Amino acid sequence: MTSNYLQALEFTFSVTAPVFLIVFLGLYLKRKRHINDEFIGIASRLVFNICLPTLMFLSILNSGINLAEQGKLAIFAALAAIISFYSFWWLSPLLTQNPQDRGVAVQSAFRSNLGIVGIALCAKAYGGPGLAVGALLLAVVTPIYNILSIYALTKSLRQDEKLQWHRLLLDIIKNPLIVSIACALIGLSMGWQLPAILDETGHYLGSMTLPLALITIGGSLSISALKKASALSAYTVFAKLVLLPAVVTSAAWWYGLGGGELGCLALMFASPTAAAGFVMVRAIGGNHQLASNTIALSMLGSAVSISVLLYLLRLHALA
Protein backbone atom coordinates (compact mmCIF):
# COMPACT_ATOMS: atom_id res chain seq x y z
CA MET A 1 0.00 0.00 0.00
CA THR A 2 2.84 2.38 0.89
CA SER A 3 4.45 1.76 -2.48
CA ASN A 4 1.18 2.73 -4.21
CA TYR A 5 1.12 6.03 -2.34
CA LEU A 6 4.74 6.74 -3.24
CA GLN A 7 4.27 5.80 -6.89
CA ALA A 8 1.21 8.03 -7.15
CA LEU A 9 3.07 10.88 -5.47
CA GLU A 10 6.09 10.47 -7.74
CA PHE A 11 3.90 10.46 -10.85
CA THR A 12 2.02 13.54 -9.66
CA PHE A 13 5.12 15.65 -9.11
CA SER A 14 6.75 14.41 -12.31
CA VAL A 15 3.76 15.89 -14.19
CA THR A 16 2.95 19.10 -12.31
CA ALA A 17 6.35 20.25 -11.03
CA PRO A 18 8.05 20.90 -14.42
CA VAL A 19 5.01 22.79 -15.75
CA PHE A 20 4.65 25.11 -12.78
CA LEU A 21 8.40 25.55 -12.32
CA ILE A 22 8.56 27.03 -15.82
CA VAL A 23 5.61 29.31 -14.97
CA PHE A 24 7.44 30.53 -11.86
CA LEU A 25 10.60 30.92 -13.93
CA GLY A 26 8.66 33.34 -16.13
CA LEU A 27 7.61 35.28 -13.02
CA TYR A 28 11.23 35.41 -11.85
CA LEU A 29 12.53 36.54 -15.25
CA LYS A 30 9.96 39.34 -15.37
CA ARG A 31 10.80 40.54 -11.85
CA LYS A 32 14.52 40.54 -12.71
CA ARG A 33 13.70 42.37 -15.96
CA HIS A 34 15.23 39.70 -18.17
CA ILE A 35 11.91 39.81 -20.03
CA ASN A 36 9.43 42.68 -20.32
CA ASP A 37 5.86 43.34 -21.39
CA GLU A 38 6.92 43.82 -25.01
CA PHE A 39 8.57 40.39 -25.09
CA ILE A 40 5.53 38.81 -23.43
CA GLY A 41 3.19 40.38 -25.98
CA ILE A 42 5.27 39.29 -28.99
CA ALA A 43 5.84 35.79 -27.59
CA SER A 44 2.14 35.37 -26.81
CA ARG A 45 1.18 36.29 -30.37
CA LEU A 46 3.82 33.92 -31.74
CA VAL A 47 2.48 31.08 -29.61
CA PHE A 48 -1.17 31.77 -30.39
CA ASN A 49 -0.81 32.34 -34.14
CA ILE A 50 2.03 29.99 -35.14
CA CYS A 51 3.52 27.61 -32.58
CA LEU A 52 0.43 26.27 -30.79
CA PRO A 53 -1.64 25.77 -33.97
CA THR A 54 1.32 23.87 -35.46
CA LEU A 55 1.64 21.70 -32.36
CA MET A 56 -2.10 20.95 -32.33
CA PHE A 57 -2.13 20.12 -36.05
CA LEU A 58 0.78 17.67 -35.85
CA SER A 59 -0.38 16.10 -32.59
CA ILE A 60 -3.76 15.16 -34.04
CA LEU A 61 -2.51 14.27 -37.52
CA ASN A 62 0.18 11.92 -36.17
CA SER A 63 -1.85 10.52 -33.27
CA GLY A 64 -3.73 7.80 -35.09
CA ILE A 65 -6.74 8.33 -32.82
CA ASN A 66 -10.07 6.97 -33.97
CA LEU A 67 -12.42 9.93 -34.27
CA ALA A 68 -15.51 7.74 -34.11
CA GLU A 69 -14.38 6.40 -30.74
CA GLN A 70 -13.87 9.93 -29.35
CA GLY A 71 -17.49 10.98 -29.82
CA LYS A 72 -18.43 10.03 -26.27
CA LEU A 73 -15.60 12.13 -24.84
CA ALA A 74 -16.40 15.11 -27.08
CA ILE A 75 -20.10 15.08 -26.16
CA PHE A 76 -19.33 14.91 -22.46
CA ALA A 77 -16.79 17.75 -22.65
CA ALA A 78 -19.25 20.00 -24.48
CA LEU A 79 -22.04 19.26 -22.01
CA ALA A 80 -19.70 19.77 -19.04
CA ALA A 81 -18.67 23.22 -20.32
CA ILE A 82 -22.26 24.31 -20.96
CA ILE A 83 -23.71 22.95 -17.72
CA SER A 84 -20.86 24.39 -15.62
CA PHE A 85 -21.47 27.83 -17.14
CA TYR A 86 -25.21 27.86 -16.45
CA SER A 87 -24.67 26.44 -12.95
CA PHE A 88 -22.26 29.24 -12.05
CA TRP A 89 -24.51 31.80 -13.74
CA TRP A 90 -27.46 30.64 -11.62
CA LEU A 91 -25.38 30.67 -8.41
CA SER A 92 -23.55 33.95 -9.08
CA PRO A 93 -26.13 36.24 -7.33
CA LEU A 94 -25.18 34.45 -4.09
CA LEU A 95 -21.55 35.57 -4.51
CA THR A 96 -21.96 39.20 -5.56
CA GLN A 97 -24.67 41.81 -5.30
CA ASN A 98 -23.04 43.83 -8.07
CA PRO A 99 -24.62 42.73 -11.36
CA GLN A 100 -21.68 44.11 -13.35
CA ASP A 101 -19.26 41.72 -11.60
CA ARG A 102 -21.49 38.75 -12.30
CA GLY A 103 -20.21 38.03 -15.81
CA VAL A 104 -16.56 38.45 -14.81
CA ALA A 105 -16.91 36.05 -11.88
CA VAL A 106 -18.77 33.45 -13.94
CA GLN A 107 -16.25 33.58 -16.76
CA SER A 108 -13.38 33.23 -14.29
CA ALA A 109 -15.04 30.26 -12.59
CA PHE A 110 -15.94 28.14 -15.62
CA ARG A 111 -13.31 29.02 -18.25
CA SER A 112 -10.06 27.03 -18.08
CA ASN A 113 -6.64 27.75 -19.56
CA LEU A 114 -6.85 24.82 -21.99
CA GLY A 115 -4.47 25.96 -24.69
CA ILE A 116 -1.39 26.37 -22.48
CA VAL A 117 -1.58 24.88 -18.99
CA GLY A 118 -4.12 22.16 -19.82
CA ILE A 119 -2.29 21.00 -22.93
CA ALA A 120 1.06 21.08 -21.15
CA LEU A 121 -0.25 18.88 -18.34
CA CYS A 122 -1.88 16.41 -20.75
CA ALA A 123 1.36 16.12 -22.73
CA LYS A 124 3.47 15.64 -19.60
CA ALA A 125 1.11 13.09 -18.06
CA TYR A 126 0.20 10.99 -21.11
CA GLY A 127 2.70 11.88 -23.84
CA GLY A 128 1.64 12.01 -27.49
CA PRO A 129 -1.77 10.36 -26.99
CA GLY A 130 -2.53 12.80 -24.18
CA LEU A 131 -1.57 15.71 -26.40
CA ALA A 132 -3.92 14.47 -29.12
CA VAL A 133 -6.82 14.01 -26.67
CA GLY A 134 -6.11 17.44 -25.21
CA ALA A 135 -6.19 18.98 -28.68
CA LEU A 136 -9.53 17.34 -29.37
CA LEU A 137 -10.96 18.69 -26.11
CA LEU A 138 -9.56 22.11 -26.98
CA ALA A 139 -11.35 22.05 -30.33
CA VAL A 140 -14.67 21.10 -28.73
CA VAL A 141 -14.64 23.38 -25.71
CA THR A 142 -12.93 26.57 -26.97
CA PRO A 143 -15.85 27.78 -29.13
CA ILE A 144 -18.23 27.13 -26.23
CA TYR A 145 -16.01 29.11 -23.86
CA ASN A 146 -15.83 32.06 -26.25
CA ILE A 147 -19.56 32.20 -26.95
CA LEU A 148 -20.67 31.83 -23.33
CA SER A 149 -18.02 34.24 -22.00
CA ILE A 150 -19.11 36.99 -24.37
CA TYR A 151 -22.75 36.28 -23.50
CA ALA A 152 -22.02 36.53 -19.76
CA LEU A 153 -20.02 39.74 -20.02
CA THR A 154 -22.47 41.43 -22.39
CA LYS A 155 -25.47 40.34 -20.34
CA SER A 156 -24.03 41.68 -17.08
CA LEU A 157 -22.34 44.84 -18.38
CA ARG A 158 -24.52 45.93 -21.28
CA GLN A 159 -27.90 44.51 -20.52
CA ASP A 160 -29.65 46.46 -23.28
CA GLU A 161 -27.11 45.54 -25.97
CA LYS A 162 -27.72 42.63 -28.32
CA LEU A 163 -24.94 40.18 -29.11
CA GLN A 164 -23.52 40.43 -32.60
CA TRP A 165 -23.62 36.71 -33.27
CA HIS A 166 -22.32 36.94 -36.82
CA ARG A 167 -19.14 38.69 -35.66
CA LEU A 168 -18.69 36.22 -32.82
CA LEU A 169 -19.04 33.20 -35.10
CA LEU A 170 -16.67 34.76 -37.63
CA ASP A 171 -14.04 35.33 -34.93
CA ILE A 172 -14.35 31.69 -33.83
CA ILE A 173 -14.05 30.39 -37.39
CA LYS A 174 -10.93 32.54 -37.93
CA ASN A 175 -9.30 31.45 -34.65
CA PRO A 176 -5.91 29.89 -35.60
CA LEU A 177 -6.35 27.05 -33.10
CA ILE A 178 -9.77 26.13 -34.45
CA VAL A 179 -8.50 26.30 -38.04
CA SER A 180 -5.47 24.10 -37.33
CA ILE A 181 -7.45 21.51 -35.37
CA ALA A 182 -10.18 21.39 -38.04
CA CYS A 183 -7.56 20.88 -40.77
CA ALA A 184 -5.89 18.16 -38.71
CA LEU A 185 -9.18 16.32 -38.17
CA ILE A 186 -9.88 16.46 -41.90
CA GLY A 187 -6.37 15.26 -42.66
CA LEU A 188 -6.61 12.45 -40.13
CA SER A 189 -9.89 11.21 -41.61
CA MET A 190 -8.37 11.30 -45.12
CA GLY A 191 -5.09 9.67 -44.14
CA TRP A 192 -2.83 12.61 -44.92
CA GLN A 193 0.91 12.22 -44.36
CA LEU A 194 3.17 15.26 -44.46
CA PRO A 195 6.49 15.21 -46.32
CA ALA A 196 9.38 14.55 -43.94
CA ILE A 197 10.79 18.08 -44.33
CA LEU A 198 7.50 19.76 -43.42
CA ASP A 199 6.92 17.34 -40.55
CA GLU A 200 10.39 18.04 -39.10
CA THR A 201 9.96 21.80 -39.51
CA GLY A 202 6.60 21.61 -37.79
CA HIS A 203 8.09 19.72 -34.87
CA TYR A 204 10.72 22.44 -34.42
CA LEU A 205 7.97 25.06 -34.23
CA GLY A 206 5.75 22.91 -32.03
CA SER A 207 8.53 22.19 -29.56
CA MET A 208 8.77 25.93 -28.83
CA THR A 209 5.15 26.13 -27.76
CA LEU A 210 4.89 24.90 -24.20
CA PRO A 211 8.05 26.38 -22.63
CA LEU A 212 7.54 29.74 -24.34
CA ALA A 213 3.84 29.82 -23.48
CA LEU A 214 4.42 28.90 -19.84
CA ILE A 215 7.12 31.57 -19.48
CA THR A 216 4.72 34.21 -20.84
CA ILE A 217 2.03 33.04 -18.40
CA GLY A 218 4.51 33.44 -15.53
CA GLY A 219 5.64 36.81 -16.81
CA SER A 220 2.03 37.96 -16.92
CA LEU A 221 1.34 37.09 -13.28
CA SER A 222 0.83 40.11 -11.06
CA ILE A 223 1.90 39.93 -7.42
CA SER A 224 0.18 43.26 -6.82
CA ALA A 225 -3.06 41.72 -8.06
CA LEU A 226 -2.78 39.01 -5.42
CA LYS A 227 -2.44 41.64 -2.70
CA LYS A 228 -5.69 43.22 -3.86
CA ALA A 229 -7.62 39.94 -4.11
CA SER A 230 -11.15 40.27 -2.76
CA ALA A 231 -13.47 37.77 -1.13
CA LEU A 232 -15.24 37.43 -4.49
CA SER A 233 -11.90 36.51 -6.10
CA ALA A 234 -11.32 33.85 -3.46
CA TYR A 235 -14.80 32.35 -3.86
CA THR A 236 -14.44 32.35 -7.63
CA VAL A 237 -11.06 30.63 -7.52
CA PHE A 238 -12.37 28.01 -5.07
CA ALA A 239 -15.19 27.24 -7.51
CA LYS A 240 -12.70 27.06 -10.38
CA LEU A 241 -10.03 24.91 -8.74
CA VAL A 242 -12.05 22.70 -6.39
CA LEU A 243 -15.77 22.51 -7.19
CA LEU A 244 -15.58 22.39 -10.99
CA PRO A 245 -12.89 19.68 -11.34
CA ALA A 246 -14.41 17.57 -8.56
CA VAL A 247 -17.88 17.58 -10.12
CA VAL A 248 -16.70 17.16 -13.74
CA THR A 249 -14.25 14.37 -12.91
CA SER A 250 -16.82 12.49 -10.81
CA ALA A 251 -19.46 12.86 -13.51
CA ALA A 252 -17.01 11.69 -16.20
CA TRP A 253 -16.15 8.57 -14.18
CA TRP A 254 -19.87 7.85 -13.71
CA TYR A 255 -20.36 8.46 -17.44
CA GLY A 256 -17.89 5.64 -18.14
CA LEU A 257 -14.69 7.48 -19.04
CA GLY A 258 -11.40 6.18 -17.71
CA GLY A 259 -7.67 5.98 -18.30
CA GLY A 260 -6.02 8.72 -20.30
CA GLU A 261 -9.35 10.16 -21.46
CA LEU A 262 -10.51 10.72 -17.88
CA GLY A 263 -7.09 12.04 -16.87
CA CYS A 264 -6.91 14.54 -19.73
CA LEU A 265 -10.48 15.70 -19.16
CA ALA A 266 -9.79 16.22 -15.46
CA LEU A 267 -6.57 18.14 -16.13
CA MET A 268 -8.18 20.38 -18.73
CA PHE A 269 -11.12 21.38 -16.52
CA ALA A 270 -8.87 21.71 -13.45
CA SER A 271 -6.55 24.16 -15.20
CA PRO A 272 -6.53 27.74 -13.86
CA THR A 273 -8.64 30.55 -15.23
CA ALA A 274 -7.85 31.39 -18.85
CA ALA A 275 -5.60 34.44 -19.22
CA ALA A 276 -7.52 35.39 -22.37
CA GLY A 277 -10.44 36.26 -20.11
CA PHE A 278 -8.60 39.35 -18.86
CA VAL A 279 -8.23 40.72 -22.39
CA MET A 280 -11.92 40.11 -23.08
CA VAL A 281 -13.04 41.77 -19.84
CA ARG A 282 -10.86 44.82 -20.42
CA ALA A 283 -12.01 45.19 -24.02
CA ILE A 284 -15.66 45.19 -23.02
CA GLY A 285 -15.13 47.61 -20.13
CA GLY A 286 -15.63 45.21 -17.22
CA ASN A 287 -13.94 44.86 -13.85
CA HIS A 288 -10.50 43.93 -15.17
CA GLN A 289 -9.02 44.10 -11.66
CA LEU A 290 -11.31 41.24 -10.58
CA ALA A 291 -10.32 39.30 -13.70
CA SER A 292 -6.62 39.89 -13.03
CA ASN A 293 -7.00 38.85 -9.38
CA THR A 294 -8.70 35.56 -10.21
CA ILE A 295 -6.21 34.68 -12.96
CA ALA A 296 -3.20 35.24 -10.70
CA LEU A 297 -4.78 33.53 -7.68
CA SER A 298 -5.99 30.54 -9.69
CA MET A 299 -2.61 30.07 -11.37
CA LEU A 300 -0.79 29.88 -8.04
CA GLY A 301 -3.49 27.80 -6.37
CA SER A 302 -3.70 25.32 -9.24
CA ALA A 303 -0.17 24.12 -8.54
CA VAL A 304 -1.62 22.54 -5.39
CA SER A 305 -5.15 21.67 -6.52
CA ILE A 306 -4.07 19.94 -9.74
CA SER A 307 -1.40 17.98 -7.89
CA VAL A 308 -3.99 16.73 -5.39
CA LEU A 309 -6.45 15.81 -8.15
CA LEU A 310 -3.86 13.95 -10.21
CA TYR A 311 -2.55 12.18 -7.12
CA LEU A 312 -6.02 10.90 -6.20
CA LEU A 313 -6.71 9.73 -9.76
CA ARG A 314 -3.40 7.90 -9.90
CA LEU A 315 -3.71 6.44 -6.40
CA HIS A 316 -7.10 4.90 -7.19
CA ALA A 317 -5.96 3.81 -10.68
CA LEU A 318 -8.68 5.85 -12.38
CA ALA A 319 -6.39 7.62 -14.87
C-alpha positions in Angstrom: 0.0 0.0 0.0 2.8 2.4 0.9 4.5 1.8 -2.5 1.2 2.7 -4.2 1.1 6.0 -2.3 4.7 6.7 -3.2 4.3 5.8 -6.9 1.2 8.0 -7.2 3.1 10.9 -5.5 6.1 10.5 -7.7 3.9 10.5 -10.8 2.0 13.5 -9.7 5.1 15.6 -9.1 6.7 14.4 -12.3 3.8 15.9 -14.2 3.0 19.1 -12.3 6.4 20.2 -11.0 8.0 20.9 -14.4 5.0 22.8 -15.8 4.7 25.1 -12.8 8.4 25.6 -12.3 8.6 27.0 -15.8 5.6 29.3 -15.0 7.4 30.5 -11.9 10.6 30.9 -13.9 8.7 33.3 -16.1 7.6 35.3 -13.0 11.2 35.4 -11.8 12.5 36.5 -15.3 10.0 39.3 -15.4 10.8 40.5 -11.9 14.5 40.5 -12.7 13.7 42.4 -16.0 15.2 39.7 -18.2 11.9 39.8 -20.0 9.4 42.7 -20.3 5.9 43.3 -21.4 6.9 43.8 -25.0 8.6 40.4 -25.1 5.5 38.8 -23.4 3.2 40.4 -26.0 5.3 39.3 -29.0 5.8 35.8 -27.6 2.1 35.4 -26.8 1.2 36.3 -30.4 3.8 33.9 -31.7 2.5 31.1 -29.6 -1.2 31.8 -30.4 -0.8 32.3 -34.1 2.0 30.0 -35.1 3.5 27.6 -32.6 0.4 26.3 -30.8 -1.6 25.8 -34.0 1.3 23.9 -35.5 1.6 21.7 -32.4 -2.1 20.9 -32.3 -2.1 20.1 -36.0 0.8 17.7 -35.8 -0.4 16.1 -32.6 -3.8 15.2 -34.0 -2.5 14.3 -37.5 0.2 11.9 -36.2 -1.8 10.5 -33.3 -3.7 7.8 -35.1 -6.7 8.3 -32.8 -10.1 7.0 -34.0 -12.4 9.9 -34.3 -15.5 7.7 -34.1 -14.4 6.4 -30.7 -13.9 9.9 -29.4 -17.5 11.0 -29.8 -18.4 10.0 -26.3 -15.6 12.1 -24.8 -16.4 15.1 -27.1 -20.1 15.1 -26.2 -19.3 14.9 -22.5 -16.8 17.8 -22.7 -19.3 20.0 -24.5 -22.0 19.3 -22.0 -19.7 19.8 -19.0 -18.7 23.2 -20.3 -22.3 24.3 -21.0 -23.7 22.9 -17.7 -20.9 24.4 -15.6 -21.5 27.8 -17.1 -25.2 27.9 -16.4 -24.7 26.4 -12.9 -22.3 29.2 -12.0 -24.5 31.8 -13.7 -27.5 30.6 -11.6 -25.4 30.7 -8.4 -23.6 34.0 -9.1 -26.1 36.2 -7.3 -25.2 34.4 -4.1 -21.5 35.6 -4.5 -22.0 39.2 -5.6 -24.7 41.8 -5.3 -23.0 43.8 -8.1 -24.6 42.7 -11.4 -21.7 44.1 -13.3 -19.3 41.7 -11.6 -21.5 38.8 -12.3 -20.2 38.0 -15.8 -16.6 38.5 -14.8 -16.9 36.1 -11.9 -18.8 33.5 -13.9 -16.2 33.6 -16.8 -13.4 33.2 -14.3 -15.0 30.3 -12.6 -15.9 28.1 -15.6 -13.3 29.0 -18.3 -10.1 27.0 -18.1 -6.6 27.7 -19.6 -6.9 24.8 -22.0 -4.5 26.0 -24.7 -1.4 26.4 -22.5 -1.6 24.9 -19.0 -4.1 22.2 -19.8 -2.3 21.0 -22.9 1.1 21.1 -21.1 -0.3 18.9 -18.3 -1.9 16.4 -20.8 1.4 16.1 -22.7 3.5 15.6 -19.6 1.1 13.1 -18.1 0.2 11.0 -21.1 2.7 11.9 -23.8 1.6 12.0 -27.5 -1.8 10.4 -27.0 -2.5 12.8 -24.2 -1.6 15.7 -26.4 -3.9 14.5 -29.1 -6.8 14.0 -26.7 -6.1 17.4 -25.2 -6.2 19.0 -28.7 -9.5 17.3 -29.4 -11.0 18.7 -26.1 -9.6 22.1 -27.0 -11.4 22.1 -30.3 -14.7 21.1 -28.7 -14.6 23.4 -25.7 -12.9 26.6 -27.0 -15.9 27.8 -29.1 -18.2 27.1 -26.2 -16.0 29.1 -23.9 -15.8 32.1 -26.2 -19.6 32.2 -26.9 -20.7 31.8 -23.3 -18.0 34.2 -22.0 -19.1 37.0 -24.4 -22.8 36.3 -23.5 -22.0 36.5 -19.8 -20.0 39.7 -20.0 -22.5 41.4 -22.4 -25.5 40.3 -20.3 -24.0 41.7 -17.1 -22.3 44.8 -18.4 -24.5 45.9 -21.3 -27.9 44.5 -20.5 -29.6 46.5 -23.3 -27.1 45.5 -26.0 -27.7 42.6 -28.3 -24.9 40.2 -29.1 -23.5 40.4 -32.6 -23.6 36.7 -33.3 -22.3 36.9 -36.8 -19.1 38.7 -35.7 -18.7 36.2 -32.8 -19.0 33.2 -35.1 -16.7 34.8 -37.6 -14.0 35.3 -34.9 -14.4 31.7 -33.8 -14.1 30.4 -37.4 -10.9 32.5 -37.9 -9.3 31.4 -34.6 -5.9 29.9 -35.6 -6.4 27.1 -33.1 -9.8 26.1 -34.4 -8.5 26.3 -38.0 -5.5 24.1 -37.3 -7.5 21.5 -35.4 -10.2 21.4 -38.0 -7.6 20.9 -40.8 -5.9 18.2 -38.7 -9.2 16.3 -38.2 -9.9 16.5 -41.9 -6.4 15.3 -42.7 -6.6 12.4 -40.1 -9.9 11.2 -41.6 -8.4 11.3 -45.1 -5.1 9.7 -44.1 -2.8 12.6 -44.9 0.9 12.2 -44.4 3.2 15.3 -44.5 6.5 15.2 -46.3 9.4 14.5 -43.9 10.8 18.1 -44.3 7.5 19.8 -43.4 6.9 17.3 -40.6 10.4 18.0 -39.1 10.0 21.8 -39.5 6.6 21.6 -37.8 8.1 19.7 -34.9 10.7 22.4 -34.4 8.0 25.1 -34.2 5.8 22.9 -32.0 8.5 22.2 -29.6 8.8 25.9 -28.8 5.1 26.1 -27.8 4.9 24.9 -24.2 8.0 26.4 -22.6 7.5 29.7 -24.3 3.8 29.8 -23.5 4.4 28.9 -19.8 7.1 31.6 -19.5 4.7 34.2 -20.8 2.0 33.0 -18.4 4.5 33.4 -15.5 5.6 36.8 -16.8 2.0 38.0 -16.9 1.3 37.1 -13.3 0.8 40.1 -11.1 1.9 39.9 -7.4 0.2 43.3 -6.8 -3.1 41.7 -8.1 -2.8 39.0 -5.4 -2.4 41.6 -2.7 -5.7 43.2 -3.9 -7.6 39.9 -4.1 -11.1 40.3 -2.8 -13.5 37.8 -1.1 -15.2 37.4 -4.5 -11.9 36.5 -6.1 -11.3 33.9 -3.5 -14.8 32.3 -3.9 -14.4 32.4 -7.6 -11.1 30.6 -7.5 -12.4 28.0 -5.1 -15.2 27.2 -7.5 -12.7 27.1 -10.4 -10.0 24.9 -8.7 -12.1 22.7 -6.4 -15.8 22.5 -7.2 -15.6 22.4 -11.0 -12.9 19.7 -11.3 -14.4 17.6 -8.6 -17.9 17.6 -10.1 -16.7 17.2 -13.7 -14.2 14.4 -12.9 -16.8 12.5 -10.8 -19.5 12.9 -13.5 -17.0 11.7 -16.2 -16.2 8.6 -14.2 -19.9 7.8 -13.7 -20.4 8.5 -17.4 -17.9 5.6 -18.1 -14.7 7.5 -19.0 -11.4 6.2 -17.7 -7.7 6.0 -18.3 -6.0 8.7 -20.3 -9.4 10.2 -21.5 -10.5 10.7 -17.9 -7.1 12.0 -16.9 -6.9 14.5 -19.7 -10.5 15.7 -19.2 -9.8 16.2 -15.5 -6.6 18.1 -16.1 -8.2 20.4 -18.7 -11.1 21.4 -16.5 -8.9 21.7 -13.4 -6.6 24.2 -15.2 -6.5 27.7 -13.9 -8.6 30.6 -15.2 -7.9 31.4 -18.8 -5.6 34.4 -19.2 -7.5 35.4 -22.4 -10.4 36.3 -20.1 -8.6 39.4 -18.9 -8.2 40.7 -22.4 -11.9 40.1 -23.1 -13.0 41.8 -19.8 -10.9 44.8 -20.4 -12.0 45.2 -24.0 -15.7 45.2 -23.0 -15.1 47.6 -20.1 -15.6 45.2 -17.2 -13.9 44.9 -13.8 -10.5 43.9 -15.2 -9.0 44.1 -11.7 -11.3 41.2 -10.6 -10.3 39.3 -13.7 -6.6 39.9 -13.0 -7.0 38.8 -9.4 -8.7 35.6 -10.2 -6.2 34.7 -13.0 -3.2 35.2 -10.7 -4.8 33.5 -7.7 -6.0 30.5 -9.7 -2.6 30.1 -11.4 -0.8 29.9 -8.0 -3.5 27.8 -6.4 -3.7 25.3 -9.2 -0.2 24.1 -8.5 -1.6 22.5 -5.4 -5.2 21.7 -6.5 -4.1 19.9 -9.7 -1.4 18.0 -7.9 -4.0 16.7 -5.4 -6.5 15.8 -8.1 -3.9 13.9 -10.2 -2.5 12.2 -7.1 -6.0 10.9 -6.2 -6.7 9.7 -9.8 -3.4 7.9 -9.9 -3.7 6.4 -6.4 -7.1 4.9 -7.2 -6.0 3.8 -10.7 -8.7 5.9 -12.4 -6.4 7.6 -14.9 
